Amino acid sequence: MTQSITVLGATGSIGKSTLDVILRHPDLYRIFALTANTQVSLMADLCVVHNPEYAVMADPSSAMDLEKKLKSLHSKTKVLSGVDSLCDVSSHSGVDQVMAAIVGAAGLLPTLAAAKSGKRVLLANKEALVMSGEIFMQAIAENNAELLPIDSEHNAIFQSLPAGYDQDIKLKQQIRKILLTASGGPFRGWSKEELSAVTPAQAVKHPNWSMGQKISVDSATLMNKGLELIEACWLFDVKPKQIEVVVHPESVVHSMVQYVDGSVISQMGNPDMRTPIAYGLAWPQRIDSGVGSLDFFQLAQLNFEAPNHEVFPTLNLCSQAFETGGTAPAILNAANEIAVEAFLREQIAFTSISDLIDDALNHCDITKAASLESVLEADKAARQFVKERIKA
């Protein structure tokens, strides 16, 4: 049967890759809803191609502009706006799968709505787990939802683990370590002094992946890998000490699982997000993603090295936040989002991003993440704290 899909963050890199895969399989998938923030022209083009029932803009004024544009194009797509509408198209009874690809904390509520409504959640928004891991995983379990990781690294780990791993203690005991690979970003091998002069244009130029500005900066600071470490802890029920980050600049080995018998199982492929997206959409089957096969004869070599924690302190900050628990990861994530915004506006230095995150973790009140409200309150307080630090 044809599966009905809502794509949260349709105009971003993950959203566009998802739509590319879906277009290859019109007999398997149809678009129920597309969502975006402010990119009206691109959203209008996507609505013409995919003809969704609903288009949701997070920004109300952008929704009005989109409605006018679609009306002139004689589109029947209904335009909605705001967070409530994002949640509605994520939890609608007519939806089978939700691609959660909104970047940052903005994606938390609609992704959680999808989980609570028992959907298959294709999780590309790591902040949902970083901010409220216990609440989110509980929603998945209580509502019989399916959670499939779409980040290339987590998807690779998922493929490398034995079936039933999450329900069999004996299978869990066979795992020695999860090896989480990182490209190292554009500044691998740089010193602290060199990083202090980094510009936004340099930071968003990733050597292997085509991504949005925020996630590109996160990759450059290795914050993205730290957030992925927290996400992996929740997804695979492990502690940070059971995960080893391995810098692998070629981005061909997407992650690995090390077993007690000495075996290491990895998932490899060309660095293209359509591969994990197709795997998530069709699981447990496999479908054509549009990605070419890896040519081993063209691979000169594969390199692996340890990350430099002194030059890139965000990895340790993320591990500490997870171990502290409560609202610490939400504070960490909020501080990072505000700091990255300030860096992209050239208000702070590249190296100040990790300094501001550290400050927030040391000065903001950390409480139990007993409810979504407490998580959102911590998020708000951390954002305000970092904004005031930047002004000072």
NUSE-444532 format. One record per residue (C-alpha): x negated, y negated, z; residue number from 1; residue in one letter. Coordinates in steps of 0.25 Angstrom, whole numbers, plus 5000, padded with zeros to 4 digits. Layout:
+------+------+------+-----+------+
|    X |    Y |    Z | seq | type |
+------+------+------+-----+------+
|    X |    Y |    Z | NUM |    a |
...
+------+------+------+-----+------+
END
This chain:
+------+------+------+-----+------+
|    X |    Y |    Z | seq | type |
+------+------+------+-----+------+
| 5000 | 5000 | 5000 |   1 |    m |
| 4996 | 4986 | 4997 |   2 |    t |
| 4990 | 4979 | 5010 |   3 |    q |
| 4994 | 4965 | 5013 |   4 |    s |
| 4982 | 4956 | 5018 |   5 |    i |
| 4981 | 4942 | 5025 |   6 |    t |
| 4968 | 4936 | 5023 |   7 |    v |
| 4964 | 4926 | 5034 |   8 |    l |
| 4953 | 4917 | 5029 |   9 |    g |
| 4956 | 4919 | 5014 |  10 |    a |
| 4947 | 4908 | 5009 |  11 |    t |
| 4935 | 4912 | 5016 |  12 |    g |
| 4924 | 4922 | 5011 |  13 |    s |
| 4930 | 4934 | 5018 |  14 |    i |
| 4944 | 4930 | 5013 |  15 |    g |
| 4940 | 4928 | 4999 |  16 |    k |
| 4933 | 4942 | 4999 |  17 |    s |
| 4945 | 4948 | 5005 |  18 |    t |
| 4954 | 4943 | 4994 |  19 |    l |
| 4944 | 4947 | 4983 |  20 |    d |
| 4945 | 4962 | 4988 |  21 |    v |
| 4960 | 4961 | 4989 |  22 |    i |
| 4961 | 4956 | 4975 |  23 |    l |
| 4953 | 4969 | 4970 |  24 |    r |
| 4964 | 4977 | 4976 |  25 |    h |
| 4978 | 4971 | 4973 |  26 |    p |
| 4984 | 4985 | 4975 |  27 |    d |
| 4979 | 4986 | 4989 |  28 |    l |
| 4981 | 4972 | 4995 |  29 |    y |
| 4989 | 4959 | 4994 |  30 |    r |
| 4987 | 4946 | 5001 |  31 |    i |
| 4998 | 4942 | 5011 |  32 |    f |
| 4991 | 4930 | 5016 |  33 |    a |
| 4979 | 4921 | 5015 |  34 |    l |
| 4974 | 4911 | 5025 |  35 |    t |
| 4964 | 4900 | 5025 |  36 |    a |
| 4960 | 4887 | 5032 |  37 |    n |
| 4959 | 4875 | 5023 |  38 |    t |
| 4955 | 4880 | 5009 |  39 |    q |
| 4968 | 4877 | 5001 |  40 |    v |
| 4963 | 4878 | 4987 |  41 |    s |
| 4956 | 4891 | 4989 |  42 |    l |
| 4968 | 4897 | 4997 |  43 |    m |
| 4977 | 4892 | 4986 |  44 |    a |
| 4969 | 4900 | 4975 |  45 |    d |
| 4969 | 4912 | 4984 |  46 |    l |
| 4984 | 4911 | 4986 |  47 |    c |
| 4986 | 4911 | 4970 |  48 |    v |
| 4977 | 4923 | 4969 |  49 |    v |
| 4982 | 4932 | 4980 |  50 |    h |
| 4997 | 4927 | 4982 |  51 |    n |
| 4998 | 4929 | 4997 |  52 |    p |
| 5011 | 4927 | 5004 |  53 |    e |
| 5005 | 4917 | 5014 |  54 |    y |
| 4993 | 4907 | 5014 |  55 |    a |
| 4989 | 4902 | 5027 |  56 |    v |
| 4981 | 4890 | 5029 |  57 |    m |
| 4976 | 4887 | 5044 |  58 |    a |
| 4975 | 4872 | 5041 |  59 |    d |
| 4990 | 4867 | 5039 |  60 |    p |
| 4986 | 4856 | 5030 |  61 |    s |
| 4979 | 4866 | 5021 |  62 |    s |
| 4991 | 4874 | 5021 |  63 |    a |
| 5000 | 4863 | 5016 |  64 |    m |
| 4989 | 4860 | 5004 |  65 |    d |
| 4989 | 4875 | 5001 |  66 |    l |
| 5005 | 4876 | 5001 |  67 |    e |
| 5005 | 4864 | 4991 |  68 |    k |
| 4994 | 4870 | 4982 |  69 |    k |
| 5001 | 4884 | 4982 |  70 |    l |
| 5014 | 4878 | 4978 |  71 |    k |
| 5008 | 4871 | 4966 |  72 |    s |
| 5003 | 4885 | 4962 |  73 |    l |
| 5017 | 4891 | 4964 |  74 |    h |
| 5011 | 4901 | 4974 |  75 |    s |
| 5021 | 4908 | 4983 |  76 |    k |
| 5011 | 4909 | 4995 |  77 |    t |
| 5017 | 4903 | 5008 |  78 |    k |
| 5007 | 4894 | 5015 |  79 |    v |
| 5006 | 4894 | 5030 |  80 |    l |
| 4997 | 4887 | 5040 |  81 |    s |
| 4991 | 4888 | 5054 |  82 |    g |
| 4986 | 4899 | 5063 |  83 |    v |
| 5000 | 4904 | 5066 |  84 |    d |
| 5001 | 4907 | 5051 |  85 |    s |
| 4988 | 4913 | 5050 |  86 |    l |
| 4992 | 4923 | 5061 |  87 |    c |
| 5006 | 4925 | 5054 |  88 |    d |
| 4999 | 4930 | 5041 |  89 |    v |
| 4990 | 4939 | 5049 |  90 |    s |
| 5000 | 4946 | 5057 |  91 |    s |
| 5012 | 4946 | 5046 |  92 |    h |
| 5019 | 4960 | 5045 |  93 |    s |
| 5016 | 4960 | 5030 |  94 |    g |
| 5001 | 4960 | 5032 |  95 |    v |
| 4992 | 4972 | 5032 |  96 |    d |
| 4978 | 4967 | 5034 |  97 |    q |
| 4972 | 4954 | 5038 |  98 |    v |
| 4958 | 4949 | 5034 |  99 |    m |
| 4954 | 4940 | 5045 | 100 |    a |
| 4944 | 4931 | 5039 | 101 |    a |
| 4946 | 4918 | 5045 | 102 |    i |
| 4933 | 4913 | 5050 | 103 |    v |
| 4931 | 4909 | 5065 | 104 |    g |
| 4941 | 4908 | 5076 | 105 |    a |
| 4952 | 4903 | 5067 | 106 |    a |
| 4954 | 4918 | 5063 | 107 |    g |
| 4956 | 4923 | 5077 | 108 |    l |
| 4971 | 4921 | 5078 | 109 |    l |
| 4976 | 4926 | 5064 | 110 |    p |
| 4966 | 4938 | 5065 | 111 |    t |
| 4972 | 4942 | 5079 | 112 |    l |
| 4986 | 4940 | 5074 | 113 |    a |
| 4982 | 4951 | 5063 | 114 |    a |
| 4977 | 4960 | 5074 | 115 |    a |
| 4990 | 4958 | 5082 | 116 |    k |
| 4999 | 4962 | 5071 | 117 |    s |
| 4991 | 4975 | 5068 | 118 |    g |
| 4985 | 4971 | 5055 | 119 |    k |
| 4972 | 4977 | 5048 | 120 |    r |
| 4963 | 4965 | 5052 | 121 |    v |
| 4951 | 4964 | 5043 | 122 |    l |
| 4942 | 4956 | 5052 | 123 |    l |
| 4932 | 4946 | 5046 | 124 |    a |
| 4935 | 4935 | 5057 | 125 |    n |
| 4925 | 4939 | 5068 | 126 |    k |
| 4930 | 4928 | 5077 | 127 |    e |
| 4943 | 4936 | 5080 | 128 |    a |
| 4934 | 4946 | 5087 | 129 |    l |
| 4923 | 4937 | 5093 | 130 |    v |
| 4933 | 4928 | 5099 | 131 |    m |
| 4944 | 4938 | 5104 | 132 |    s |
| 4938 | 4952 | 5102 | 133 |    g |
| 4946 | 4959 | 5114 | 134 |    e |
| 4959 | 4952 | 5110 | 135 |    i |
| 4957 | 4955 | 5095 | 136 |    f |
| 4953 | 4969 | 5097 | 137 |    m |
| 4965 | 4971 | 5107 | 138 |    q |
| 4975 | 4966 | 5096 | 139 |    a |
| 4969 | 4975 | 5086 | 140 |    i |
| 4971 | 4987 | 5095 | 141 |    a |
| 4985 | 4984 | 5101 | 142 |    e |
| 4991 | 4981 | 5087 | 143 |    n |
| 4985 | 4992 | 5079 | 144 |    n |
| 4978 | 4983 | 5070 | 145 |    a |
| 4966 | 4987 | 5061 | 146 |    e |
| 4953 | 4979 | 5063 | 147 |    l |
| 4943 | 4980 | 5051 | 148 |    l |
| 4930 | 4972 | 5052 | 149 |    p |
| 4927 | 4964 | 5039 | 150 |    i |
| 4914 | 4957 | 5043 | 151 |    d |
| 4904 | 4965 | 5035 | 152 |    s |
| 4896 | 4969 | 5047 | 153 |    e |
| 4908 | 4974 | 5055 | 154 |    h |
| 4914 | 4981 | 5043 | 155 |    n |
| 4901 | 4988 | 5041 | 156 |    a |
| 4901 | 4993 | 5056 | 157 |    i |
| 4915 | 4997 | 5054 | 158 |    f |
| 4911 | 5006 | 5042 | 159 |    q |
| 4899 | 5011 | 5049 | 160 |    s |
| 4906 | 5016 | 5062 | 161 |    l |
| 4913 | 5030 | 5062 | 162 |    p |
| 4928 | 5030 | 5060 | 163 |    a |
| 4935 | 5030 | 5074 | 164 |    g |
| 4924 | 5023 | 5081 | 165 |    y |
| 4933 | 5013 | 5088 | 166 |    d |
| 4941 | 5025 | 5094 | 167 |    q |
| 4931 | 5036 | 5097 | 168 |    d |
| 4921 | 5034 | 5109 | 169 |    i |
| 4912 | 5045 | 5104 | 170 |    k |
| 4910 | 5038 | 5090 | 171 |    l |
| 4907 | 5025 | 5098 | 172 |    k |
| 4896 | 5032 | 5105 | 173 |    q |
| 4889 | 5036 | 5092 | 174 |    q |
| 4886 | 5021 | 5089 | 175 |    i |
| 4873 | 5016 | 5094 | 176 |    r |
| 4873 | 5002 | 5088 | 177 |    k |
| 4880 | 4993 | 5078 | 178 |    i |
| 4871 | 4986 | 5069 | 179 |    l |
| 4877 | 4973 | 5064 | 180 |    l |
| 4870 | 4967 | 5052 | 181 |    t |
| 4867 | 4952 | 5050 | 182 |    a |
| 4862 | 4945 | 5037 | 183 |    s |
| 4854 | 4936 | 5046 | 184 |    g |
| 4860 | 4924 | 5039 | 185 |    g |
| 4853 | 4913 | 5031 | 186 |    p |
| 4843 | 4910 | 5042 | 187 |    f |
| 4837 | 4924 | 5045 | 188 |    r |
| 4823 | 4922 | 5050 | 189 |    g |
| 4824 | 4908 | 5053 | 190 |    w |
| 4819 | 4901 | 5066 | 191 |    s |
| 4827 | 4893 | 5075 | 192 |    k |
| 4820 | 4880 | 5070 | 193 |    e |
| 4823 | 4883 | 5056 | 194 |    e |
| 4838 | 4886 | 5060 | 195 |    l |
| 4839 | 4872 | 5067 | 196 |    s |
| 4839 | 4865 | 5053 | 197 |    a |
| 4849 | 4874 | 5046 | 198 |    v |
| 4859 | 4867 | 5038 | 199 |    t |
| 4874 | 4872 | 5036 | 200 |    p |
| 4871 | 4874 | 5021 | 201 |    a |
| 4860 | 4884 | 5025 | 202 |    q |
| 4868 | 4891 | 5035 | 203 |    a |
| 4880 | 4894 | 5026 | 204 |    v |
| 4871 | 4900 | 5015 | 205 |    k |
| 4872 | 4915 | 5019 | 206 |    h |
| 4862 | 4924 | 5011 | 207 |    p |
| 4871 | 4936 | 5009 | 208 |    n |
| 4886 | 4932 | 5012 | 209 |    w |
| 4896 | 4922 | 5007 | 210 |    s |
| 4903 | 4917 | 5019 | 211 |    m |
| 4910 | 4904 | 5024 | 212 |    g |
| 4902 | 4893 | 5031 | 213 |    q |
| 4905 | 4897 | 5046 | 214 |    k |
| 4902 | 4912 | 5045 | 215 |    i |
| 4889 | 4908 | 5036 | 216 |    s |
| 4884 | 4899 | 5048 | 217 |    v |
| 4887 | 4911 | 5058 | 218 |    d |
| 4879 | 4920 | 5049 | 219 |    s |
| 4868 | 4910 | 5049 | 220 |    a |
| 4868 | 4909 | 5065 | 221 |    t |
| 4870 | 4924 | 5066 | 222 |    l |
| 4883 | 4920 | 5074 | 223 |    m |
| 4891 | 4928 | 5064 | 224 |    n |
| 4883 | 4940 | 5068 | 225 |    k |
| 4885 | 4937 | 5082 | 226 |    g |
| 4900 | 4936 | 5080 | 227 |    l |
| 4900 | 4949 | 5072 | 228 |    e |
| 4893 | 4956 | 5084 | 229 |    l |
| 4904 | 4952 | 5093 | 230 |    i |
| 4914 | 4956 | 5083 | 231 |    e |
| 4907 | 4970 | 5081 | 232 |    a |
| 4908 | 4972 | 5097 | 233 |    c |
| 4923 | 4971 | 5096 | 234 |    w |
| 4925 | 4978 | 5083 | 235 |    l |
| 4917 | 4990 | 5087 | 236 |    f |
| 4918 | 4990 | 5102 | 237 |    d |
| 4903 | 4988 | 5105 | 238 |    v |
| 4894 | 4978 | 5113 | 239 |    k |
| 4884 | 4968 | 5107 | 240 |    p |
| 4872 | 4977 | 5112 | 241 |    k |
| 4878 | 4988 | 5103 | 242 |    q |
| 4877 | 4979 | 5090 | 243 |    i |
| 4863 | 4975 | 5084 | 244 |    e |
| 4863 | 4964 | 5074 | 245 |    v |
| 4854 | 4967 | 5062 | 246 |    v |
| 4850 | 4957 | 5052 | 247 |    v |
| 4851 | 4962 | 5038 | 248 |    h |
| 4849 | 4951 | 5028 | 249 |    p |
| 4853 | 4959 | 5016 | 250 |    e |
| 4867 | 4961 | 5022 | 251 |    s |
| 4869 | 4974 | 5015 | 252 |    v |
| 4870 | 4983 | 5027 | 253 |    v |
| 4882 | 4977 | 5034 | 254 |    h |
| 4880 | 4983 | 5048 | 255 |    s |
| 4877 | 4997 | 5054 | 256 |    m |
| 4881 | 5007 | 5065 | 257 |    v |
| 4870 | 5014 | 5072 | 258 |    q |
| 4873 | 5028 | 5078 | 259 |    y |
| 4867 | 5036 | 5089 | 260 |    v |
| 4862 | 5046 | 5080 | 261 |    d |
| 4853 | 5036 | 5073 | 262 |    g |
| 4862 | 5034 | 5061 | 263 |    s |
| 4865 | 5020 | 5056 | 264 |    v |
| 4877 | 5018 | 5047 | 265 |    i |
| 4878 | 5005 | 5039 | 266 |    s |
| 4888 | 4999 | 5029 | 267 |    q |
| 4881 | 4992 | 5017 | 268 |    m |
| 4885 | 4984 | 5005 | 269 |    g |
| 4884 | 4971 | 4998 | 270 |    n |
| 4886 | 4959 | 5006 | 271 |    p |
| 4900 | 4956 | 5002 | 272 |    d |
| 4912 | 4955 | 5011 | 273 |    m |
| 4922 | 4961 | 5002 | 274 |    r |
| 4916 | 4975 | 5006 | 275 |    t |
| 4921 | 4974 | 5021 | 276 |    p |
| 4933 | 4967 | 5016 | 277 |    i |
| 4937 | 4978 | 5007 | 278 |    a |
| 4934 | 4989 | 5017 | 279 |    y |
| 4943 | 4982 | 5028 | 280 |    g |
| 4954 | 4980 | 5018 | 281 |    l |
| 4954 | 4995 | 5013 | 282 |    a |
| 4949 | 5002 | 5026 | 283 |    w |
| 4948 | 5014 | 5027 | 284 |    p |
| 4948 | 5014 | 5012 | 285 |    q |
| 4938 | 5007 | 5003 | 286 |    r |
| 4941 | 4998 | 4991 | 287 |    i |
| 4933 | 4990 | 4981 | 288 |    d |
| 4928 | 4977 | 4987 | 289 |    s |
| 4922 | 4971 | 4975 | 290 |    g |
| 4908 | 4972 | 4981 | 291 |    v |
| 4897 | 4979 | 4973 | 292 |    g |
| 4890 | 4991 | 4979 | 293 |    s |
| 4877 | 4989 | 4986 | 294 |    l |
| 4865 | 4992 | 4976 | 295 |    d |
| 4854 | 4998 | 4985 | 296 |    f |
| 4844 | 4997 | 4973 | 297 |    f |
| 4845 | 4982 | 4974 | 298 |    q |
| 4843 | 4982 | 4989 | 299 |    l |
| 4828 | 4978 | 4991 | 300 |    a |
| 4829 | 4980 | 5006 | 301 |    q |
| 4837 | 4979 | 5018 | 302 |    l |
| 4832 | 4972 | 5030 | 303 |    n |
| 4836 | 4972 | 5045 | 304 |    f |
| 4831 | 4964 | 5056 | 305 |    e |
| 4835 | 4959 | 5070 | 306 |    a |
| 4841 | 4945 | 5072 | 307 |    p |
| 4834 | 4934 | 5079 | 308 |    n |
| 4842 | 4931 | 5091 | 309 |    h |
| 4834 | 4919 | 5095 | 310 |    e |
| 4836 | 4912 | 5082 | 311 |    v |
| 4850 | 4917 | 5081 | 312 |    f |
| 4856 | 4917 | 5095 | 313 |    p |
| 4870 | 4918 | 5091 | 314 |    t |
| 4869 | 4933 | 5091 | 315 |    l |
| 4866 | 4933 | 5106 | 316 |    n |
| 4877 | 4923 | 5108 | 317 |    l |
| 4887 | 4932 | 5102 | 318 |    c |
| 4883 | 4944 | 5110 | 319 |    s |
| 4883 | 4936 | 5123 | 320 |    q |
| 4897 | 4931 | 5120 | 321 |    a |
| 4902 | 4945 | 5117 | 322 |    f |
| 4896 | 4950 | 5130 | 323 |    e |
| 4901 | 4939 | 5138 | 324 |    t |
| 4915 | 4942 | 5133 | 325 |    g |
| 4928 | 4934 | 5135 | 326 |    g |
| 4929 | 4921 | 5127 | 327 |    t |
| 4914 | 4920 | 5125 | 328 |    a |
| 4914 | 4925 | 5111 | 329 |    p |
| 4926 | 4915 | 5108 | 330 |    a |
| 4917 | 4904 | 5113 | 331 |    i |
| 4905 | 4909 | 5105 | 332 |    l |
| 4913 | 4909 | 5092 | 333 |    n |
| 4920 | 4896 | 5094 | 334 |    a |
| 4907 | 4889 | 5097 | 335 |    a |
| 4901 | 4895 | 5085 | 336 |    n |
| 4912 | 4890 | 5076 | 337 |    e |
| 4911 | 4876 | 5081 | 338 |    i |
| 4896 | 4876 | 5080 | 339 |    a |
| 4896 | 4881 | 5066 | 340 |    v |
| 4906 | 4871 | 5062 | 341 |    e |
| 4896 | 4860 | 5068 | 342 |    a |
| 4884 | 4866 | 5061 | 343 |    f |
| 4891 | 4866 | 5047 | 344 |    l |
| 4895 | 4851 | 5049 | 345 |    r |
| 4880 | 4849 | 5052 | 346 |    e |
| 4883 | 4844 | 5067 | 347 |    q |
| 4874 | 4854 | 5073 | 348 |    i |
| 4862 | 4862 | 5070 | 349 |    a |
| 4862 | 4877 | 5066 | 350 |    f |
| 4855 | 4881 | 5078 | 351 |    t |
| 4865 | 4874 | 5087 | 352 |    s |
| 4876 | 4884 | 5083 | 353 |    i |
| 4871 | 4894 | 5093 | 354 |    s |
| 4868 | 4884 | 5103 | 355 |    d |
| 4882 | 4879 | 5103 | 356 |    l |
| 4887 | 4893 | 5104 | 357 |    i |
| 4878 | 4896 | 5116 | 358 |    d |
| 4883 | 4883 | 5123 | 359 |    d |
| 4897 | 4887 | 5121 | 360 |    a |
| 4895 | 4901 | 5127 | 361 |    l |
| 4888 | 4895 | 5139 | 362 |    n |
| 4897 | 4883 | 5142 | 363 |    h |
| 4912 | 4888 | 5138 | 364 |    c |
| 4920 | 4895 | 5148 | 365 |    d |
| 4920 | 4910 | 5144 | 366 |    i |
| 4933 | 4917 | 5149 | 367 |    t |
| 4940 | 4931 | 5147 | 368 |    k |
| 4946 | 4932 | 5133 | 369 |    a |
| 4959 | 4936 | 5139 | 370 |    a |
| 4968 | 4930 | 5128 | 371 |    s |
| 4967 | 4924 | 5115 | 372 |    l |
| 4970 | 4911 | 5121 | 373 |    e |
| 4958 | 4912 | 5130 | 374 |    s |
| 4949 | 4915 | 5118 | 375 |    v |
| 4955 | 4903 | 5110 | 376 |    l |
| 4953 | 4894 | 5122 | 377 |    e |
| 4938 | 4898 | 5123 | 378 |    a |
| 4937 | 4896 | 5108 | 379 |    d |
| 4943 | 4882 | 5109 | 380 |    k |
| 4934 | 4878 | 5121 | 381 |    a |
| 4921 | 4883 | 5114 | 382 |    a |
| 4924 | 4875 | 5102 | 383 |    r |
| 4926 | 4862 | 5110 | 384 |    q |
| 4914 | 4865 | 5118 | 385 |    f |
| 4905 | 4866 | 5105 | 386 |    v |
| 4911 | 4854 | 5099 | 387 |    k |
| 4908 | 4846 | 5111 | 388 |    e |
| 4893 | 4851 | 5111 | 389 |    r |
| 4892 | 4848 | 5096 | 390 |    i |
| 4897 | 4833 | 5099 | 391 |    k |
| 4887 | 4832 | 5110 | 392 |    a |
+------+------+------+-----+------+
END
